[in-house]
Amino acid sequence: MPLKKIVLRKLNMRLKNPFITSFGTTQDKEFFVIEVYDGEGNCGYGESVAFSEPWYTEETVKTTQHMLEDFLIPILKRSRLTHPNDVSKVFQPIRRNNMAKAAIEGAIWDLYAKRENVSLSIALGGDKKKIEVGISIGIQPTIKDLIEKIEDALQIGYKRIKLKIKPGADIEVLREVRSHFPDTAIMADANSAYSLEDINHLKKLDELNLMMIEQPLAHDDIVEHAKLQKEMDTPICLDESIHSLEDVRKAFELGSCKIINIKIGRVGGLTEAKRIHDFCQEHQMEVWCGGMLEAGIGRAHNIALTTLPQFVLPGDTAGSQNYWEKDIITPEVVVEQGMIEVPIKPGIGFEINKKIMDEFTEWKKEIAI
């Protein structure tokens, strides 16, 4: 796989609406688009997912740039790649920084698929023609606002509703939602807002027939989640605690959860995401693809990953129009009756809208390989 040039672009896009979680509020999304050229007319695209502040993981937009420029790209310059799987191997000497690794690995996966003249989903081993998707709804100012947003999502056909919760905005809110939507697939996402001291409070979720509660306890915990899962009927899904296949293996052996949320950026790229998927398939653990408020390139990678067979639960890859006035791909990601049609063109399957991308680009750098 010849790599001749890498282009880094820093973009800044404003979400249609503020996205509120237990961590805080996001309105403007800074991120990098990575372009990898082979010198033979092909270009692969990746997208970084780290936020401006280190509230989800320790990574930020600035650390992503630092890792790409000072470590990861120099490693690629002196490496010979024959397959995208090689990227995670050559990056092994660098600890963590999974989101930076995933951004450039994703571009190389896209380039590889284009060189092979196959879609990214086929290159990964996926076989679905369409994928089911849900939607993630942030904390709303009022119950009325929340109910209206859920109604809008259900009219579009989303297959699952994820609601952000935090102490003081949890059980009563979910009870009200369940009374309005008794048969809707609903899950709660706590983003590590609770501790084991809240166990009796969290057990009240069992009366609400939720699909799952996502990451109720500490972001780096596996042990206490096992204690909580033993006390709860509601399935626990781990998110922030999972950074590798090894984390999944430990969580499985401890009984820390029943479901795994796979986020490409959090686990370091598509190669590790696929390894986690394969383990979960072997051990009959359900998985789904989480979202990180991605623009179109990141959404395209999520769509491709979700075509793997063990992604049996609807993911967070909502349509572009749910988040952005204008996306950087064409056509934009569209949801019809809760389904997204998997593109069949080579690579990510979407064209880059370069005019829109230039509009949102704040900084650009070309690096010869």
CORMO-V208874 format. One record per residue. N is the residue number from 1. PHI is phi as a letter, one per 20 degrees, with the letter a starting at -180 (none if undefined). OMEGA is omega in whole degrees, 0 to 359 (* if undefined). Layout:
# CORMO-V208874
n,phi,omega
N,PHI,OMEGA
N,PHI,OMEGA
This chain:
# CORMO-V208874
n,phi,omega
1,none,179
2,f,174
3,d,184
4,d,184
5,b,173
6,c,176
7,d,175
8,d,175
9,c,172
10,e,180
11,d,174
12,c,181
13,c,180
14,e,175
15,f,177
16,g,182
17,c,176
18,g,179
19,d,188
20,d,175
21,c,177
22,f,179
23,f,187
24,q,186
25,d,176
26,d,176
27,c,179
28,d,182
29,d,171
30,e,176
31,a,178
32,d,165
33,d,180
34,d,178
35,d,180
36,d,184
37,d,180
38,e,181
39,m,180
40,c,177
41,n,181
42,d,177
43,c,176
44,d,184
45,c,173
46,c,181
47,c,177
48,e,183
49,c,179
50,f,179
51,e,181
52,f,180
53,c,186
54,e,181
55,e,177
56,e,167
57,c,180
58,f,184
59,e,176
60,c,175
61,g,182
62,f,179
63,f,176
64,g,179
65,f,179
66,g,182
67,f,180
68,f,186
69,f,191
70,e,184
71,c,190
72,f,178
73,f,174
74,g,176
75,f,179
76,f,180
77,f,183
78,d,181
79,d,175
80,d,183
81,d,173
82,d,183
83,b,178
84,g,177
85,g,181
86,f,185
87,f,181
88,f,179
89,f,182
90,f,178
91,e,185
92,g,179
93,f,179
94,e,181
95,f,175
96,l,185
97,l,187
98,f,183
99,f,176
100,f,178
101,f,183
102,f,182
103,f,182
104,e,176
105,f,178
106,f,178
107,f,180
108,f,174
109,f,179
110,f,178
111,f,180
112,g,181
113,f,179
114,f,178
115,f,179
116,e,180
117,m,176
118,c,176
119,f,178
120,f,179
121,f,178
122,f,179
123,f,180
124,e,182
125,o,179
126,f,182
127,c,181
128,e,175
129,e,177
130,c,176
131,c,176
132,e,179
133,c,173
134,d,180
135,c,177
136,d,182
137,d,180
138,f,178
139,f,184
140,d,181
141,f,182
142,b,175
143,f,180
144,g,178
145,f,181
146,f,180
147,g,180
148,f,179
149,f,178
150,f,178
151,g,178
152,f,181
153,f,181
154,f,176
155,f,177
156,f,176
157,o,180
158,g,188
159,e,182
160,b,179
161,d,174
162,d,182
163,d,175
164,f,178
165,c,174
166,b,178
167,g,183
168,n,178
169,b,185
170,b,190
171,g,182
172,f,177
173,f,181
174,f,176
175,f,180
176,f,179
177,f,182
178,f,179
179,f,178
180,e,186
181,c,187
182,f,185
183,d,183
184,f,175
185,f,185
186,c,173
187,c,180
188,d,179
189,c,185
190,e,181
191,l,172
192,m,188
193,e,187
194,c,174
195,c,179
196,f,175
197,f,181
198,e,189
199,g,180
200,f,177
201,f,182
202,f,179
203,f,177
204,f,177
205,f,184
206,f,181
207,f,190
208,d,177
209,l,178
210,e,173
211,f,183
212,a,163
213,d,185
214,e,173
215,l,178
216,f,186
217,d,191
218,g,185
219,f,183
220,d,187
221,d,168
222,c,185
223,f,184
224,f,174
225,f,177
226,f,178
227,f,180
228,f,182
229,f,178
230,f,184
231,e,186
232,d,172
233,e,180
234,f,179
235,f,173
236,e,173
237,d,178
238,e,181
239,c,185
240,g,181
241,f,188
242,d,179
243,c,185
244,a,173
245,g,180
246,f,176
247,f,179
248,f,180
249,g,180
250,f,179
251,f,179
252,f,183
253,f,180
254,e,186
255,m,185
256,f,183
257,a,176
258,d,185
259,c,177
260,d,171
261,e,178
262,d,173
263,d,186
264,g,182
265,f,183
266,f,183
267,e,173
268,n,175
269,p,182
270,f,182
271,f,179
272,f,177
273,g,179
274,f,177
275,f,178
276,f,177
277,g,183
278,f,177
279,f,182
280,f,176
281,f,180
282,f,185
283,d,173
284,l,171
285,e,179
286,f,177
287,c,174
288,b,185
289,d,179
290,e,181
291,d,180
292,c,182
293,l,183
294,f,165
295,e,191
296,f,182
297,f,177
298,f,177
299,f,180
300,f,177
301,f,179
302,f,179
303,f,181
304,f,180
305,f,185
306,f,177
307,f,176
308,f,195
309,f,184
310,e,172
311,f,187
312,e,178
313,d,180
314,g,181
315,e,184
316,e,185
317,e,179
318,f,181
319,f,181
320,g,185
321,f,177
322,f,186
323,d,192
324,c,171
325,f,177
326,c,178
327,d,185
328,e,177
329,c,174
330,c,353
331,f,176
332,f,177
333,f,183
334,c,176
335,d,176
336,c,182
337,l,176
338,m,182
339,c,172
340,d,177
341,f,182
342,f,181
343,f,183
344,d,178
345,f,180
346,g,179
347,m,183
348,f,173
349,n,178
350,c,173
351,e,177
352,e,175
353,e,189
354,f,177
355,f,179
356,f,180
357,f,177
358,f,180
359,f,183
360,e,183
361,f,178
362,e,187
363,b,182
364,b,179
365,b,176
366,d,182
367,c,177
368,f,180
369,d,*
